[in-house]
């Protein structure tokens, strides 16, 4: 799966003329530049704003992997894994740009006149393979219960027991109630909530992380140098006895980078399709921004924090326990509390985003039957309660399997429609460059 994703990303980078790198200034103007005072924004009568759409996508993408997954990559592959994680973001940007572009290109209006779409539309209408779109939707619905729900809630329940002594069923019930208040309002409510919640969530975690880096400011250059040295010569720093190799660094770094930003999975385009965007390329720029925030910024931020605390990453701790230990060493007992609350917030955001993805999958399969969609929402919230005391190992294994099954049909569609991606990119890039 890693090779498939990396290969698709490199091909789409070539197809788009390395758009994310060559047109970085244009991407900034279409994303952060559009948020400046006085800039025209998309109308929201028939959809959410582009920023609300990317916030919804980030709500699903930013999860516990940005805190615990990065630590696991460092422990398993050495500090050099971080470098290869960053490298994986470059083809990932092209993949996310392409699938978001196609989602907007082939989206349709629902019965109430609102935009909706995603892989199910460009597989059925663009590729002419509705059966493959159905396969994608089935696995999307199943994955929403796994990686987007049970895995996130299980991790929160585990942390709440360890840190605060809260029973798992109480944690699951509380998340179900809070999630229901947002999810039942559809994309409009999810987008409006995510646009406020996701930035605040990221600022909370990054604010505490900046305090750690401030305390360890003298170690930051060494941490960055360690990442670069271990990317190509891990034994020179980590020690041959540790068993680190370049192959391990590449494998764990690329795998973590690809799976954390969900490029190629087909989930985020479902949220982007609902945006009141000016055009496919403009919204595709938000897809690039999404990968940058997730993999380059958030994952890189966690990695430098961990490595700034010396050799603690070689202490035998792993995952969230390692990240919590780093924060606790720098900030005292409050550090562990910050990590626990951050895991709660990141997991809650993932539950919201994936709830909408699964709803759109079941909606496409059933012709948006309100009774079946209502039943899906009920089951989605019920799983939060049932999954809270479950074994995380089993849940994560099943989630990885479903994610891979969901990814395959999506990548087939994105790669097969490369001519549409190239034509749209070429036609719109000139207009955007001219300041439209």
C-alpha positions as CSV (number, residue, x, y, z in Angstrom):
1,X,0.0,0.0,0.0
2,X,2.9,2.4,0.8
3,X,4.4,1.7,-2.6
4,X,1.1,2.2,-4.3
5,X,0.5,5.5,-2.6
6,X,4.0,6.8,-3.2
7,X,3.9,5.7,-6.9
8,X,0.5,7.4,-7.4
9,X,1.8,10.6,-5.7
10,X,4.9,10.7,-7.9
11,X,2.8,10.2,-11.1
12,X,0.3,12.9,-10.1
13,X,3.2,15.2,-9.3
14,X,4.4,14.8,-12.9
15,X,0.9,15.2,-14.3
16,X,0.4,18.5,-12.5
17,X,3.8,19.8,-13.3
18,X,4.8,19.6,-9.6
19,X,2.0,22.2,-8.9
20,X,2.3,22.2,-5.1
21,X,6.0,23.2,-5.3
22,X,6.1,25.3,-8.4
23,X,3.0,27.3,-7.6
24,X,3.5,27.6,-3.8
25,X,2.8,31.4,-3.9
26,X,-0.4,30.7,-5.8
27,X,-1.4,28.1,-3.2
28,X,-0.8,30.6,-0.4
29,X,-2.9,33.3,-2.2
30,X,-5.8,30.8,-2.7
31,X,-5.7,29.6,0.9
32,X,-4.4,31.9,3.7
33,X,-4.5,34.9,1.4
34,X,-8.3,34.4,0.9
35,X,-8.8,34.8,4.6
36,X,-7.4,38.3,4.7
37,X,-9.8,41.2,5.4
38,X,-11.3,42.6,2.2
39,X,-10.8,39.4,0.1
40,X,-13.9,37.9,-1.6
41,X,-15.1,34.6,-0.2
42,X,-17.3,32.0,-1.6
43,X,-21.1,32.3,-1.0
44,X,-22.4,29.9,1.6
45,X,-26.0,29.6,0.6
46,X,-25.3,26.5,-1.4
47,X,-22.4,25.1,0.6
48,X,-19.8,25.7,3.3
49,X,-16.9,28.1,2.8
50,X,-13.6,26.7,1.5
51,X,-12.1,27.3,4.9
52,X,-14.9,25.4,6.6
53,X,-14.5,22.6,4.2
54,X,-10.7,22.3,4.9
55,X,-11.4,22.6,8.6
56,X,-13.9,19.6,8.3
57,X,-11.3,17.7,6.4
58,X,-8.6,18.5,8.9
59,X,-11.0,17.5,11.7
60,X,-10.9,14.0,10.2
61,X,-7.2,14.0,9.3
62,X,-5.8,15.5,12.5
63,X,-6.0,12.6,15.0
64,X,-4.1,10.9,17.7
65,X,-1.5,9.9,15.0
66,X,-0.1,13.4,15.1
67,X,0.7,12.9,18.8
68,X,1.3,9.2,19.3
69,X,2.0,8.1,15.7
70,X,5.0,10.3,15.3
71,X,6.5,9.0,18.5
72,X,6.0,5.4,17.2
73,X,7.7,6.3,13.9
74,X,10.8,7.7,15.7
75,X,11.1,4.7,18.0
76,X,10.7,2.2,15.2
77,X,12.7,3.9,12.5
78,X,15.0,6.3,14.3
79,X,15.0,10.1,14.0
80,X,15.7,9.8,10.3
81,X,12.1,8.6,9.8
82,X,11.0,12.2,10.4
83,X,12.9,13.4,7.3
84,X,11.3,10.7,5.1
85,X,7.9,11.6,6.6
86,X,8.4,15.2,5.4
87,X,9.5,13.8,2.0
88,X,6.3,11.8,1.7
89,X,4.3,14.9,2.1
90,X,5.5,16.2,-1.3
91,X,3.8,13.5,-3.5
92,X,1.0,13.5,-0.9
93,X,0.3,17.1,-1.7
94,X,-0.1,16.2,-5.4
95,X,-2.4,13.3,-4.6
96,X,-4.6,15.4,-2.3
97,X,-4.7,18.2,-4.8
98,X,-5.8,15.9,-7.5
99,X,-8.5,14.1,-5.6
100,X,-10.0,17.4,-4.3
101,X,-9.9,18.8,-7.8
102,X,-11.8,15.8,-9.1
103,X,-14.3,15.9,-6.2
104,X,-15.2,19.5,-7.1
105,X,-15.2,18.8,-10.8
106,X,-17.7,16.0,-10.6
107,X,-19.8,17.1,-7.6
108,X,-23.6,17.3,-7.8
109,X,-26.4,19.1,-6.0
110,X,-28.6,17.2,-3.5
111,X,-32.4,17.6,-3.2
112,X,-32.0,20.8,-1.2
113,X,-29.6,22.4,-3.7
114,X,-26.4,21.9,-1.7
115,X,-23.1,20.6,-3.2
116,X,-22.0,17.1,-2.4
117,X,-19.5,14.6,-4.0
118,X,-16.3,12.8,-3.5
119,X,-14.8,9.6,-5.0
120,X,-18.2,8.1,-5.4
121,X,-19.0,10.8,-8.0
122,X,-15.8,10.8,-10.0
123,X,-15.7,7.0,-10.0
124,X,-19.3,6.8,-11.2
125,X,-19.7,9.9,-13.4
126,X,-16.1,10.5,-14.4
127,X,-14.8,7.0,-14.8
128,X,-18.1,5.5,-15.7
129,X,-17.8,2.7,-13.0
130,X,-20.7,3.0,-10.6
131,X,-20.0,-0.4,-9.2
132,X,-16.5,0.7,-8.1
133,X,-18.1,3.8,-6.5
134,X,-20.3,1.4,-4.6
135,X,-17.3,-0.6,-3.4
136,X,-15.7,2.6,-2.2
137,X,-18.8,3.7,-0.3
138,X,-19.1,0.3,1.4
139,X,-15.6,0.5,2.7
140,X,-15.9,4.2,3.5
141,X,-18.9,3.4,5.8
142,X,-17.0,0.5,7.4
143,X,-13.9,2.6,7.9
144,X,-15.9,5.3,9.5
145,X,-16.8,2.9,12.3
146,X,-13.2,1.8,12.6
147,X,-10.3,4.3,12.2
148,X,-12.7,7.3,12.4
149,X,-14.7,6.2,15.4
150,X,-13.7,3.1,17.5
151,X,-10.0,3.7,17.3
152,X,-10.2,7.3,18.4
153,X,-12.7,6.7,21.2
154,X,-10.7,3.7,22.4
155,X,-7.6,5.8,22.7
156,X,-9.5,8.6,24.6
157,X,-11.0,6.1,27.0
158,X,-7.6,4.6,27.7
159,X,-6.1,8.0,28.4
160,X,-9.1,9.1,30.6
161,X,-8.7,5.9,32.7
162,X,-5.0,6.3,33.2
163,X,-4.9,10.0,33.9
164,X,-8.2,10.8,35.5
165,X,-9.8,7.4,36.5
166,X,-12.9,8.0,34.3
167,X,-14.6,4.6,33.4
168,X,-14.4,3.8,29.6
169,X,-18.2,3.7,29.2
170,X,-18.5,7.2,30.7
171,X,-15.9,8.5,28.3
172,X,-17.6,6.8,25.3
173,X,-21.1,8.1,26.4
174,X,-19.9,11.6,26.8
175,X,-18.2,11.6,23.3
176,X,-21.4,10.2,21.8
177,X,-23.6,12.9,23.3
178,X,-21.2,15.8,22.3
179,X,-20.6,14.3,18.8
180,X,-24.3,13.9,18.2
181,X,-25.0,17.6,18.9
182,X,-22.7,18.4,16.0
183,X,-23.1,15.5,13.6
184,X,-26.9,15.7,13.5
185,X,-26.7,19.2,12.0
186,X,-25.0,17.9,8.8
187,X,-22.1,19.4,6.9
188,X,-23.2,23.0,7.6
189,X,-23.0,22.6,11.4
190,X,-19.9,20.4,11.2
191,X,-18.1,22.9,9.0
192,X,-19.1,25.9,11.2
193,X,-18.0,24.1,14.3
194,X,-14.7,22.7,12.8
195,X,-13.7,26.2,11.5
196,X,-13.6,27.4,15.1
197,X,-12.7,24.1,17.0
198,X,-9.8,22.9,14.8
199,X,-7.6,26.1,14.9
200,X,-8.2,26.3,18.7
201,X,-7.4,22.7,19.2
202,X,-4.1,23.0,17.2
203,X,-3.2,26.2,19.1
204,X,-3.7,24.6,22.4
205,X,-1.3,21.7,21.6
206,X,1.2,24.0,19.8
207,X,1.1,26.5,22.6
208,X,2.2,24.0,25.2
209,X,4.7,22.5,22.6
210,X,6.2,26.0,22.1
211,X,6.8,26.2,25.9
212,X,8.7,22.8,25.7
213,X,10.8,24.1,22.8
214,X,11.4,27.4,24.6
215,X,12.8,25.4,27.5
216,X,14.9,23.2,25.2
217,X,15.8,26.0,22.7
218,X,19.5,25.1,22.8
219,X,18.7,21.5,21.7
220,X,16.6,22.4,18.6
221,X,19.5,22.7,16.2
222,X,20.9,19.4,17.4
223,X,17.5,17.7,17.0
224,X,17.2,19.0,13.4
225,X,20.7,17.9,12.6
226,X,20.0,14.4,14.1
227,X,17.0,14.0,11.8
228,X,19.1,14.8,8.7
229,X,22.0,12.6,9.8
230,X,19.9,9.6,10.7
231,X,17.9,9.8,7.4
232,X,21.0,8.6,5.5
233,X,23.3,7.2,8.2
234,X,21.2,6.1,11.2
235,X,24.0,3.9,12.6
236,X,26.3,6.9,12.9
237,X,24.1,8.5,15.5
238,X,21.7,5.8,16.8
239,X,24.4,3.2,17.2
240,X,24.7,0.0,15.2
241,X,23.6,-2.1,18.1
242,X,20.2,-0.4,18.0
243,X,19.6,-2.1,14.7
244,X,18.5,1.1,12.8
245,X,19.0,1.1,9.1
246,X,18.2,3.5,6.3
247,X,15.5,1.1,5.1
248,X,13.8,1.3,8.5
249,X,13.9,5.0,8.5
250,X,12.4,5.3,5.0
251,X,9.7,2.6,5.7
252,X,8.4,4.0,8.9
253,X,8.8,7.7,7.9
254,X,7.0,7.3,4.5
255,X,4.3,5.0,6.0
256,X,3.5,7.4,8.9
257,X,3.6,10.4,6.6
258,X,1.2,8.9,4.0
259,X,-1.3,7.5,6.5
260,X,-1.4,10.5,8.8
261,X,-2.4,13.0,6.0
262,X,-4.8,10.5,4.4
263,X,-3.7,11.6,0.9
264,X,-5.2,9.0,-1.5
265,X,-7.7,7.6,1.0
266,X,-10.6,9.5,-0.6
267,X,-12.0,10.7,2.7
268,X,-11.2,14.4,2.6
269,X,-12.5,15.1,-0.9
270,X,-16.0,14.3,0.4
271,X,-15.7,17.4,2.7
272,X,-14.1,19.6,0.1
273,X,-16.8,18.8,-2.5
274,X,-19.3,20.6,-0.3
275,X,-17.4,23.9,-0.4
276,X,-18.7,27.0,-2.2
277,X,-15.4,27.2,-4.1
278,X,-14.6,29.3,-7.1
279,X,-13.4,26.2,-9.0
280,X,-11.7,22.8,-8.7
281,X,-8.1,24.1,-8.7
282,X,-8.8,26.7,-6.1
283,X,-10.3,24.1,-3.7
284,X,-7.5,21.8,-4.6
285,X,-5.1,24.3,-3.2
286,X,-6.8,23.8,0.1
287,X,-6.0,20.1,-0.2
288,X,-2.3,21.0,-0.5
289,X,-2.6,23.2,2.5
290,X,-4.2,20.4,4.5
291,X,-1.3,18.0,3.9
292,X,1.2,20.8,4.8
293,X,-0.6,21.5,8.1
294,X,-0.9,17.8,9.0
295,X,2.4,16.3,8.0
296,X,5.0,19.1,7.7
297,X,3.7,21.3,10.5
298,X,1.9,19.2,13.1
299,X,3.9,15.9,12.8
300,X,7.2,17.8,12.4
301,X,6.4,19.9,15.4
302,X,5.8,16.8,17.6
303,X,9.0,15.2,16.3
304,X,11.2,18.1,17.1
305,X,9.7,18.3,20.6
306,X,10.4,14.7,21.3
307,X,14.0,14.8,20.0
308,X,14.7,18.1,21.9
309,X,14.6,16.0,25.1
310,X,17.8,14.2,24.4
311,X,17.7,10.4,24.4
312,X,14.3,10.0,26.0
313,X,13.1,8.5,22.7
314,X,15.4,5.5,23.4
315,X,14.0,4.9,26.9
316,X,11.6,2.1,25.8
317,X,8.5,4.3,25.9
318,X,6.4,4.5,22.8
319,X,3.4,6.3,21.3
320,X,1.4,8.7,23.5
321,X,3.4,7.6,26.6
322,X,6.6,8.9,25.0
323,X,5.1,12.2,24.0
324,X,3.6,12.6,27.5
325,X,6.9,11.8,29.1
326,X,8.6,14.5,27.0
327,X,6.0,17.1,28.0
328,X,6.1,16.1,31.6
329,X,9.9,16.3,31.8
330,X,9.8,19.9,30.5
331,X,6.6,21.2,32.1
332,X,6.1,19.0,35.1
333,X,2.8,17.2,35.9
334,X,0.9,19.7,33.7
335,X,2.8,18.3,30.7
336,X,1.1,14.9,30.9
337,X,-2.3,16.6,31.4
338,X,-1.7,18.7,28.2
339,X,-1.0,15.6,26.1
340,X,-4.1,13.8,27.5
341,X,-6.4,16.7,26.8
342,X,-4.8,17.1,23.3
343,X,-5.5,13.5,22.5
344,X,-9.1,14.0,23.6
345,X,-9.5,17.0,21.4
346,X,-7.8,15.5,18.3
347,X,-9.8,12.3,18.6
348,X,-13.0,14.2,19.0
349,X,-12.3,16.2,15.8
350,X,-11.6,12.9,13.9
351,X,-14.9,11.5,15.0
352,X,-16.8,14.5,13.6
353,X,-15.1,14.4,10.3
354,X,-15.4,10.7,9.8
355,X,-19.1,10.8,10.8
356,X,-19.8,13.0,7.8
357,X,-17.7,10.8,5.5
358,X,-19.6,7.7,6.5
359,X,-22.9,9.5,6.2
360,X,-22.2,10.5,2.6
361,X,-21.1,6.9,1.8
362,X,-24.4,5.4,3.1
363,X,-26.3,8.3,1.5
364,X,-24.9,7.6,-2.0
365,X,-25.6,3.9,-1.6
366,X,-29.3,4.4,-0.6
367,X,-30.2,7.5,-2.6
368,X,-30.1,9.7,0.5
369,X,-32.9,7.8,2.2
370,X,-33.4,9.9,5.4
371,X,-34.4,6.8,7.4
372,X,-31.3,4.9,6.6
373,X,-29.1,8.0,7.2
374,X,-30.8,8.4,10.6
375,X,-30.1,4.8,11.4
376,X,-26.5,5.2,10.4
377,X,-26.1,8.2,12.7
378,X,-27.6,6.2,15.6
379,X,-25.3,3.3,15.0
380,X,-22.3,5.6,14.7
381,X,-23.0,7.2,18.0
382,X,-23.7,3.8,19.6
383,X,-20.3,2.4,18.5
384,X,-18.6,5.1,20.5
385,X,-20.1,3.7,23.7
386,X,-19.5,0.0,22.7
387,X,-15.9,0.6,21.5
388,X,-14.7,2.5,24.6
389,X,-13.7,-0.6,26.6
390,X,-12.5,-2.6,23.6
391,X,-9.0,-3.7,22.9
392,X,-7.1,-1.1,20.8
393,X,-4.8,-3.6,19.1
394,X,-7.7,-5.4,17.4
395,X,-9.4,-2.1,16.5
396,X,-6.3,-0.7,14.9
397,X,-5.7,-3.8,12.9
398,X,-9.2,-3.9,11.5
399,X,-9.0,-0.1,10.8
400,X,-5.8,-0.5,8.7
401,X,-7.4,-3.3,6.7
402,X,-10.5,-1.2,6.0
403,X,-8.5,1.9,5.1
404,X,-6.5,-0.1,2.6
405,X,-9.7,-1.5,1.0
406,X,-11.1,2.0,0.8
407,X,-8.0,3.5,-0.7
408,X,-7.7,1.1,-3.6
409,X,-10.8,2.1,-5.6
410,X,-10.1,5.8,-4.9
411,X,-6.6,5.6,-6.3
412,X,-7.8,3.8,-9.4
413,X,-10.1,6.6,-10.1
414,X,-7.7,9.5,-9.4
415,X,-4.9,7.9,-11.5
416,X,-7.2,6.9,-14.4
417,X,-8.6,10.5,-14.6
418,X,-5.2,12.1,-14.8
419,X,-6.0,13.8,-18.1
420,X,-8.8,15.7,-16.4
421,X,-6.5,16.8,-13.6
422,X,-3.8,18.0,-16.0
423,X,-6.4,19.8,-18.2
424,X,-8.0,21.6,-15.3
425,X,-4.6,22.5,-13.7
426,X,-3.2,23.8,-16.9
427,X,-6.3,25.9,-17.7
428,X,-6.8,27.3,-14.3
429,X,-3.2,28.0,-13.3
430,X,-2.9,30.8,-15.9
431,X,-6.1,32.4,-14.6
432,X,-5.0,32.2,-11.0
433,X,-1.6,33.6,-11.8
434,X,-3.3,36.5,-13.5
435,X,-4.9,37.4,-10.2
436,X,-8.5,36.3,-10.7
